[in-house]
Amino acid sequence: MNSVISGVWALLVGIVLIMLGNGMHFTLIGLRGGIEGFSAAELAIVTSGYFVGFLSGAQLTPKLIRRVGHVRVFAALGSFMSAGLIAFPLAADPWVWTVLRIVVGFCMSGVYVTAESWLNNAATNETRGKVLSAYMIAQTLGLIGAQGLLTLGDAATSVLFIGASILVSISFAPILLSAVPVPAAEVARPMPLHRLFVSSPLGTVGIFLLGTVYATQSGMGAVYGTEIGLSTNQIATFIATLFAGALFLQYPIGWLSDRVDRRKLIFGAAVIGGVAAVAGWFSGGGFWLLTGAAFFAGGVSAPLYALFLAYTNDFLDAEDMAAASGGLVFTFGLGAIAGPLATGWAMQVFGPGAFWLFMSGTFGAIGLYALYRMTQRAGVPVDETDSYLGILPTSSPVALEAASAWAIDQAEAEAEDERAEAQSS
């Protein structure tokens, strides 16, 4: 593993720094928005703006890279993102913030596409799985660490926004100084949604619903904390716990994914998430019960994303996996746009507890649909499923396609080993 990391350490350091800055800004929006008197519905629109930009960036960045190259696109997006972050405290208006969030989301998506292209190019068939795993860990650690940095300043001032901007600005140095030119990013055209649904109804519907949950957690968690009167330190801990849960639960769920019917595992993870959300609702604002609920509700979200990707690939030919990955990213993005809007409206009407009620209802819908699909189609035998890799919802289609390629390589290697054993016996 050390030899693998040594070849991509600069990229991973840069990703950690980017995630520190981006993670700070996600929580800061809720904190500063509450200070400025923005309503939950207004902050929901601001939150959704990020995912509008993110979805657009995933589609357009490869075209920009083909025109002017990785380095120029990466540097330009980094500059715009850094400027966008520092502009938030200059104009405390929900509509201005929405535009800034669209810009930041677009830039962040483009940064992912570019960085993941470099990372994928640096990996070989033998090391790709380890490189992608290290990349996902770097992302998660950056998001968790960002919450700790929020405790070092006052959200009512510009200090934390400036800090986030500085982190993003310096993150590009290790990446740009170490990365070598790579071929222009080639992302497969996303599979049409109707074809994706026919191939895997559970994968398509499930990942849309999961998009609403993930965006609600990451975008509206700080809004919820502000509305129930948590301190900045408590909100930072609450958000960090959402991401920490994914770091701890990814491996056991991934281990089970290659050994049991994935639909049963999807159902089980959704039940855990739903029960955790109900516990959060009944907590009455008790901080430690809230963090426990956040650990499990957030902990199953990222593994569910990887589960839906792996489950969908189980029903596809190898040549269709890349297009399906693009379709799933698009479907997840639509859910991520809708989720905060629905949650913000519900919180505006029914109070901050609707944050948990929305998530529990959505987790419940995922679980019920998984049960229904078990009655409609026979499961793929466990020994014929593709390998699971812990891809995060923040990844671009580049990482998803790389993960699909890794899964195919693993399946082919296992089939080759089985043939060799059969011949030797």
QUIRA-V370833 format. One record per residue. N is the residue number from 1. RES is the residue in one small letter. SS is DSSP state (h for helix, s for strand, l for the rest). PHI is phi in whole degrees, -180 to 180 (* if undefined). Layout:
((N/RES/SS/PHI) (N/RES/SS/PHI))
This chain:
((1/m/l/*) (2/n/h/-62) (3/s/h/-67) (4/v/h/-68) (5/i/h/-66) (6/s/h/-60) (7/g/l/-84) (8/v/l/-130) (9/w/h/-60) (10/a/h/-65) (11/l/h/-62) (12/l/h/-68) (13/v/h/-62) (14/g/h/-60) (15/i/h/-65) (16/v/h/-59) (17/l/h/-65) (18/i/h/-62) (19/m/h/-67) (20/l/h/-61) (21/g/h/-67) (22/n/h/-68) (23/g/h/-65) (24/m/h/-61) (25/h/h/-68) (26/f/h/-60) (27/t/h/-74) (28/l/h/-59) (29/i/h/-59) (30/g/h/-68) (31/l/h/-65) (32/r/h/-71) (33/g/h/-61) (34/g/h/-65) (35/i/h/-63) (36/e/h/-79) (37/g/l/85) (38/f/l/-70) (39/s/l/-78) (40/a/h/-62) (41/a/h/-66) (42/e/h/-66) (43/l/h/-69) (44/a/h/-66) (45/i/h/-65) (46/v/h/-60) (47/t/h/-62) (48/s/h/-64) (49/g/h/-57) (50/y/h/-60) (51/f/h/-75) (52/v/h/-63) (53/g/h/-65) (54/f/h/-62) (55/l/h/-66) (56/s/h/-67) (57/g/h/-63) (58/a/h/-63) (59/q/h/-85) (60/l/h/-97) (61/t/h/-59) (62/p/h/-56) (63/k/h/-68) (64/l/h/-64) (65/i/h/-63) (66/r/h/-65) (67/r/h/-83) (68/v/h/-125) (69/g/l/99) (70/h/h/-61) (71/v/h/-63) (72/r/h/-66) (73/v/h/-64) (74/f/h/-61) (75/a/h/-66) (76/a/h/-66) (77/l/h/-65) (78/g/h/-62) (79/s/h/-64) (80/f/h/-65) (81/m/h/-65) (82/s/h/-61) (83/a/h/-66) (84/g/h/-62) (85/l/h/-64) (86/i/h/-78) (87/a/h/-85) (88/f/h/-55) (89/p/h/-72) (90/l/h/-80) (91/a/l/-143) (92/a/l/-83) (93/d/l/-138) (94/p/h/-57) (95/w/h/-74) (96/v/h/-65) (97/w/h/-62) (98/t/h/-62) (99/v/h/-64) (100/l/h/-62) (101/r/h/-66) (102/i/h/-62) (103/v/h/-63) (104/v/h/-63) (105/g/h/-63) (106/f/h/-62) (107/c/h/-64) (108/m/h/-64) (109/s/h/-62) (110/g/h/-65) (111/v/h/-62) (112/y/h/-60) (113/v/h/-57) (114/t/h/-69) (115/a/h/-64) (116/e/h/-70) (117/s/h/-65) (118/w/h/-62) (119/l/h/-63) (120/n/h/-65) (121/n/h/-69) (122/a/h/-78) (123/a/l/-94) (124/t/l/-108) (125/n/l/-57) (126/e/l/-77) (127/t/l/-106) (128/r/h/-59) (129/g/h/-60) (130/k/h/-68) (131/v/h/-63) (132/l/h/-65) (133/s/h/-63) (134/a/h/-63) (135/y/h/-64) (136/m/h/-65) (137/i/h/-65) (138/a/h/-61) (139/q/h/-60) (140/t/h/-65) (141/l/h/-62) (142/g/h/-63) (143/l/h/-65) (144/i/h/-68) (145/g/h/-61) (146/a/h/-59) (147/q/h/-69) (148/g/h/-65) (149/l/h/-66) (150/l/h/-65) (151/t/h/-79) (152/l/h/-91) (153/g/l/-146) (154/d/l/-108) (155/a/l/-66) (156/a/l/-77) (157/t/l/-106) (158/s/l/-91) (159/v/h/-58) (160/l/h/-69) (161/f/h/-66) (162/i/h/-64) (163/g/h/-59) (164/a/h/-62) (165/s/h/-64) (166/i/h/-63) (167/l/h/-60) (168/v/h/-65) (169/s/h/-63) (170/i/h/-78) (171/s/h/-66) (172/f/h/-79) (173/a/h/-62) (174/p/h/-63) (175/i/h/-73) (176/l/h/-69) (177/l/h/-79) (178/s/h/-112) (179/a/l/-71) (180/v/l/-105) (181/p/l/-59) (182/v/l/-130) (183/p/l/-59) (184/a/l/-56) (185/a/l/-62) (186/e/l/-116) (187/v/l/-107) (188/a/l/-62) (189/r/l/-64) (190/p/l/-58) (191/m/l/-66) (192/p/l/-55) (193/l/h/-62) (194/h/h/-67) (195/r/h/-71) (196/l/h/-63) (197/f/h/-65) (198/v/h/-63) (199/s/h/-67) (200/s/l/-151) (201/p/h/-58) (202/l/h/-67) (203/g/h/-62) (204/t/h/-72) (205/v/h/-67) (206/g/h/-63) (207/i/h/-74) (208/f/h/-66) (209/l/h/-62) (210/l/h/-64) (211/g/h/-59) (212/t/h/-66) (213/v/h/-69) (214/y/h/-62) (215/a/h/-67) (216/t/h/-65) (217/q/h/-62) (218/s/h/-76) (219/g/h/-98) (220/m/h/-106) (221/g/h/-60) (222/a/h/-68) (223/v/h/-63) (224/y/h/-60) (225/g/h/-60) (226/t/h/-64) (227/e/h/-71) (228/i/l/-95) (229/g/l/88) (230/l/l/-70) (231/s/l/-76) (232/t/h/-59) (233/n/h/-63) (234/q/h/-68) (235/i/h/-64) (236/a/h/-61) (237/t/h/-66) (238/f/h/-60) (239/i/h/-68) (240/a/h/-60) (241/t/h/-67) (242/l/h/-56) (243/f/h/-81) (244/a/h/-64) (245/g/h/-58) (246/a/h/-65) (247/l/h/-64) (248/f/h/-85) (249/l/h/-91) (250/q/h/-60) (251/y/h/-68) (252/p/h/-61) (253/i/h/-69) (254/g/h/-63) (255/w/h/-62) (256/l/h/-68) (257/s/h/-58) (258/d/l/-89) (259/r/l/-129) (260/v/l/-133) (261/d/l/-58) (262/r/h/-64) (263/r/h/-66) (264/k/h/-66) (265/l/h/-70) (266/i/h/-60) (267/f/h/-60) (268/g/h/-63) (269/a/h/-65) (270/a/h/-65) (271/v/h/-64) (272/i/h/-59) (273/g/h/-62) (274/g/h/-65) (275/v/h/-64) (276/a/h/-62) (277/a/h/-66) (278/v/h/-64) (279/a/h/-62) (280/g/h/-62) (281/w/h/-68) (282/f/h/-82) (283/s/l/-67) (284/g/l/67) (285/g/l/85) (286/g/l/-62) (287/f/h/-63) (288/w/h/-71) (289/l/h/-69) (290/l/h/-62) (291/t/h/-68) (292/g/h/-64) (293/a/h/-63) (294/a/h/-65) (295/f/h/-58) (296/f/h/-84) (297/a/h/-67) (298/g/h/-75) (299/g/h/-66) (300/v/h/-90) (301/s/h/-67) (302/a/h/-65) (303/p/h/-62) (304/l/h/-62) (305/y/h/-60) (306/a/h/-65) (307/l/h/-63) (308/f/h/-63) (309/l/h/-64) (310/a/h/-65) (311/y/h/-64) (312/t/h/-63) (313/n/h/-62) (314/d/l/-62) (315/f/l/-106) (316/l/l/-119) (317/d/l/-74) (318/a/h/-56) (319/e/h/-71) (320/d/h/-98) (321/m/h/-66) (322/a/h/-64) (323/a/h/-65) (324/a/h/-65) (325/s/h/-60) (326/g/h/-62) (327/g/h/-65) (328/l/h/-69) (329/v/h/-61) (330/f/h/-64) (331/t/h/-64) (332/f/h/-61) (333/g/h/-62) (334/l/h/-62) (335/g/h/-64) (336/a/h/-65) (337/i/h/-72) (338/a/h/-74) (339/g/h/-57) (340/p/h/-61) (341/l/h/-63) (342/a/h/-67) (343/t/h/-67) (344/g/h/-62) (345/w/h/-63) (346/a/h/-65) (347/m/h/-67) (348/q/h/-66) (349/v/h/-88) (350/f/h/-107) (351/g/l/102) (352/p/l/-61) (353/g/l/-61) (354/a/h/-64) (355/f/h/-56) (356/w/h/-76) (357/l/h/-64) (358/f/h/-63) (359/m/h/-67) (360/s/h/-64) (361/g/h/-65) (362/t/h/-72) (363/f/h/-60) (364/g/h/-62) (365/a/h/-64) (366/i/h/-62) (367/g/h/-63) (368/l/h/-65) (369/y/h/-69) (370/a/h/-63) (371/l/h/-61) (372/y/h/-61) (373/r/h/-66) (374/m/h/-63) (375/t/l/-88) (376/q/l/-107) (377/r/l/-151) (378/a/l/-69) (379/g/l/-75) (380/v/l/-76) (381/p/l/-53) (382/v/h/-56) (383/d/h/-76) (384/e/h/-112) (385/t/l/-83) (386/d/l/-77) (387/s/l/-66) (388/y/l/-91) (389/l/l/-134) (390/g/l/-72) (391/i/l/-75) (392/l/l/-92) (393/p/l/-63) (394/t/l/-81) (395/s/l/-76) (396/s/l/-93) (397/p/h/-58) (398/v/h/-62) (399/a/h/-67) (400/l/h/-65) (401/e/h/-67) (402/a/h/-65) (403/a/h/-65) (404/s/h/-64) (405/a/h/-62) (406/w/h/-64) (407/a/h/-63) (408/i/h/-64) (409/d/h/-59) (410/q/h/-63) (411/a/h/-64) (412/e/h/-66) (413/a/h/-66) (414/e/h/-66) (415/a/h/-64) (416/e/h/-64) (417/d/h/-65) (418/e/h/-66) (419/r/h/-65) (420/a/h/-64) (421/e/h/-65) (422/a/h/-64) (423/q/h/-69) (424/s/h/-70) (425/s/l/-87))
